[in-house]
Amino acid sequence: MKKIKLPNLGEGIEEAKVSFWYFSEGDSVNKGDDLVELITDKATFNVPAPASGVVKKILHLEGATVKVGDILAELK
């Protein structure tokens, strides 16, 4: 199981809002596919899949605020 975490964003940013999931639970993804769009006060960015697999679980839905290090989703 691969855990997808909110990476350190630098510039003192400690949290982001989940804007949009590109995949749903049960969907197959390829390494490098954008999984989720996140918004901060300073920027909008995507978190890519670190490996190919299946989205096992999404832990934070659209609109949720997450902190650096929080697990966003799990890939199997």
Secondary structure as GFF3:
##gff-version 3
##sequence-region A 1 76
A	DSSP	beta_strand	2	5	.	.	.	ID=ss1
A	DSSP	beta_strand	15	21	.	.	.	ID=ss2
A	DSSP	beta_strand	28	29	.	.	.	ID=ss3
A	DSSP	beta_strand	34	39	.	.	.	ID=ss4
A	DSSP	beta_strand	44	48	.	.	.	ID=ss5
A	DSSP	beta_strand	53	58	.	.	.	ID=ss6
A	DSSP	beta_strand	65	67	.	.	.	ID=ss7
A	DSSP	beta_strand	71	75	.	.	.	ID=ss8
###
